[in-house]
Amino acid sequence: MHGQDSHDAPLFGEEDDNVGKTKSKIRHPLASFFHLFFRCSAILVYLLCDLLSGRFIVCMVTIILLLSCDFWTVKNVSGRLLVGLRWWNQVDENGNSHWVFESRKTPKMKPPSSAESQIFWLGLIVCPIFWVIFVFSTIFSFKLKWLAVVIMGLVLQWANLYGYVRCKVGGKSNLGNMAKTYISAQIFRQAMTNAEGP
């Protein structure tokens, strides 16, 4: 793996020209399962808390444990196995904090399968959206005792999403500049299509 560089693992929805039957297989079923299990379980416990247990503390502790397990699993296991990406923070001898974003570049290693890549990115992108909705619903319904829990869910899942997007686009890349470049390319492509005409 090489730090600050990542262009190997396909993002969710990206096409791979070499996708064959072997690339669509799930080679790490346990990692794929737990990649979704903890994060989906935390969402379900939050939604069904009143039915499962009327006690706030029990639900809160269960959700926090599930979110913690999810954060650790996604950051340390499923990211490496499913898409060949990893990120972490290290502190040097001067006390300065450095973020490291890596992508698997070793040609001897098998490339990520498209099925595993889609499972990884789908779970990584969709679940934080639920926590954003929960934050707003908690505020607007005045259930402020849940606010700390939903904010923790949002922060932990957003941290993994941000870390892996940085791994994918390159650790030193500015995400704003990347978005501007993408939009500019789309506008240019559309202009060229219109200029060619029927």
C-alpha positions as CSV (number, residue, x, y, z in Angstrom):
1,M,0.0,0.0,0.0
2,H,1.2,3.5,-0.7
3,G,0.3,6.5,1.4
4,Q,-1.6,9.5,0.0
5,D,-2.4,7.7,-3.3
6,S,-5.5,5.8,-4.3
7,H,-7.0,5.0,-7.7
8,D,-7.5,1.2,-7.6
9,A,-10.7,0.4,-5.8
10,P,-13.9,1.2,-7.8
11,L,-16.4,3.5,-6.2
12,F,-20.0,2.4,-5.9
13,G,-21.6,2.5,-9.3
14,E,-18.3,2.7,-11.3
15,E,-17.9,0.4,-14.2
16,D,-15.0,-1.9,-14.5
17,D,-14.0,-2.9,-18.1
18,N,-12.6,-6.2,-16.9
19,V,-15.6,-7.3,-14.8
20,G,-16.1,-11.0,-15.3
21,K,-17.8,-13.8,-13.4
22,T,-15.0,-14.0,-10.9
23,K,-15.0,-10.3,-10.2
24,S,-18.7,-10.3,-9.3
25,K,-18.2,-13.0,-6.6
26,I,-18.1,-12.1,-3.0
27,R,-14.7,-13.4,-1.8
28,H,-15.1,-12.1,1.8
29,P,-18.6,-13.0,2.9
30,L,-18.0,-12.5,6.6
31,A,-16.4,-9.1,6.1
32,S,-19.3,-8.1,3.7
33,F,-21.8,-9.3,6.3
34,F,-20.3,-7.4,9.2
35,H,-19.7,-4.3,7.1
36,L,-23.5,-3.9,7.0
37,F,-24.6,-5.8,10.1
38,F,-23.4,-3.3,12.8
39,R,-24.4,-0.2,11.0
40,C,-27.9,-1.5,10.0
41,S,-28.4,-3.0,13.5
42,A,-27.7,0.4,15.1
43,I,-30.3,2.1,12.8
44,L,-32.9,-0.7,13.6
45,V,-32.3,-0.5,17.3
46,Y,-32.8,3.3,17.2
47,L,-36.0,3.0,15.1
48,L,-37.4,0.1,17.2
49,C,-36.2,1.3,20.6
50,D,-39.6,1.9,22.1
51,L,-40.8,-1.6,21.0
52,L,-37.7,-3.4,22.1
53,S,-37.2,-1.7,25.5
54,G,-38.8,1.3,27.0
55,R,-35.6,2.1,28.9
56,F,-33.6,4.8,27.3
57,I,-30.2,3.8,28.9
58,V,-30.4,0.3,27.6
59,C,-31.2,1.5,24.1
60,M,-28.5,4.2,24.2
61,V,-25.8,1.8,25.4
62,T,-26.8,-0.8,22.7
63,I,-26.7,1.8,19.9
64,I,-23.3,3.1,21.1
65,L,-21.8,-0.4,21.3
66,L,-23.1,-1.2,17.8
67,L,-21.8,2.1,16.4
68,S,-18.4,1.5,18.0
69,C,-18.2,-2.0,16.6
70,D,-19.2,-0.7,13.2
71,F,-16.6,2.1,13.2
72,W,-13.8,-0.4,14.2
73,T,-14.9,-3.1,11.7
74,V,-15.3,-0.7,8.7
75,K,-12.0,1.2,9.4
76,N,-9.8,-1.8,10.2
77,V,-11.3,-4.8,8.4
78,S,-13.9,-4.3,5.7
79,G,-12.1,-1.3,4.0
80,R,-8.9,-3.4,3.6
81,L,-10.6,-6.6,2.5
82,L,-13.4,-5.3,0.3
83,V,-11.9,-2.4,-1.5
84,G,-8.2,-2.4,-0.6
85,L,-8.3,1.0,1.2
86,R,-7.3,2.1,4.7
87,W,-6.8,5.3,6.6
88,W,-5.5,6.3,10.1
89,N,-4.1,9.1,12.1
90,Q,-0.6,9.0,13.5
91,V,1.3,11.4,15.8
92,D,5.0,12.1,15.1
93,E,7.7,12.7,17.7
94,N,7.0,16.4,17.7
95,G,3.4,15.8,18.7
96,N,2.0,16.8,15.2
97,S,-1.0,14.8,14.0
98,H,-0.8,13.3,10.4
99,W,-3.6,11.7,8.5
100,V,-2.6,8.8,6.2
101,F,-4.8,7.5,3.4
102,E,-3.7,4.4,1.5
103,S,-4.8,2.4,-1.5
104,R,-3.7,-1.1,-2.5
105,K,-1.4,-0.9,-5.5
106,T,0.4,-4.2,-5.3
107,P,-0.1,-5.9,-8.7
108,K,0.2,-9.4,-7.2
109,M,-2.9,-8.9,-5.0
110,K,-6.3,-9.6,-6.5
111,P,-8.3,-6.5,-7.4
112,P,-11.5,-5.9,-5.4
113,S,-14.6,-7.7,-6.8
114,S,-17.3,-5.4,-8.1
115,A,-19.9,-7.0,-5.8
116,E,-17.8,-6.4,-2.7
117,S,-17.1,-2.9,-3.9
118,Q,-20.7,-2.1,-4.3
119,I,-21.6,-3.6,-0.9
120,F,-18.9,-1.5,0.7
121,W,-19.7,1.9,-0.9
122,L,-23.5,1.4,-0.6
123,G,-23.3,0.7,3.1
124,L,-20.8,3.5,3.6
125,I,-22.9,6.2,1.8
126,V,-26.5,5.3,2.6
127,C,-26.2,4.7,6.4
128,P,-24.9,8.2,7.3
129,I,-27.9,9.7,5.4
130,F,-30.1,8.0,8.0
131,W,-28.2,9.6,10.8
132,V,-28.5,13.0,9.2
133,I,-32.3,12.4,9.1
134,F,-32.3,11.3,12.7
135,V,-30.5,14.4,13.8
136,F,-33.1,16.7,12.2
137,S,-36.1,14.5,13.4
138,T,-34.7,14.5,16.9
139,I,-34.4,18.3,16.9
140,F,-37.8,19.0,15.4
141,S,-39.6,16.4,17.5
142,F,-37.9,17.8,20.7
143,K,-36.6,14.4,21.7
144,L,-33.4,16.1,22.8
145,K,-32.3,13.2,25.0
146,W,-31.5,11.3,21.8
147,L,-29.5,14.1,20.3
148,A,-26.1,12.9,21.7
149,V,-26.7,9.4,20.4
150,V,-27.7,10.5,16.9
151,I,-24.8,13.0,16.7
152,M,-22.4,10.2,17.7
153,G,-23.9,7.9,15.0
154,L,-23.5,10.7,12.4
155,V,-19.9,11.6,13.5
156,L,-18.6,8.0,13.5
157,Q,-20.2,7.0,10.2
158,W,-19.3,10.3,8.6
159,A,-15.6,9.9,9.7
160,N,-15.4,6.5,7.9
161,L,-17.1,7.9,4.8
162,Y,-14.8,10.9,4.7
163,G,-11.7,8.8,5.3
164,Y,-12.5,6.3,2.6
165,V,-13.4,9.0,0.1
166,R,-10.1,10.6,0.8
167,C,-8.4,7.3,0.2
168,K,-10.2,6.9,-3.1
169,V,-9.5,10.4,-4.4
170,G,-6.0,10.7,-3.0
171,G,-5.0,12.0,0.5
172,K,-3.7,15.3,-0.7
173,S,-6.6,16.1,-3.0
174,N,-9.0,18.9,-2.2
175,L,-12.5,17.4,-2.4
176,G,-13.9,20.8,-3.4
177,N,-11.4,21.1,-6.3
178,M,-12.3,17.5,-7.3
179,A,-16.0,18.4,-7.4
180,K,-15.3,21.5,-9.5
181,T,-13.2,19.5,-11.9
182,Y,-15.9,16.9,-12.3
183,I,-18.7,19.5,-12.9
184,S,-16.4,21.4,-15.4
185,A,-15.8,18.1,-17.3
186,Q,-19.5,17.4,-17.4
187,I,-20.4,20.9,-18.6
188,F,-17.6,20.6,-21.3
189,R,-18.9,17.2,-22.4
190,Q,-22.4,18.5,-22.7
191,A,-21.3,21.6,-24.6
192,M,-19.3,19.4,-27.0
193,T,-22.4,17.1,-27.5
194,N,-24.6,20.2,-28.2
195,A,-22.0,21.7,-30.6
196,E,-21.8,18.5,-32.7
197,G,-25.6,18.7,-33.0
198,P,-27.8,16.2,-34.9
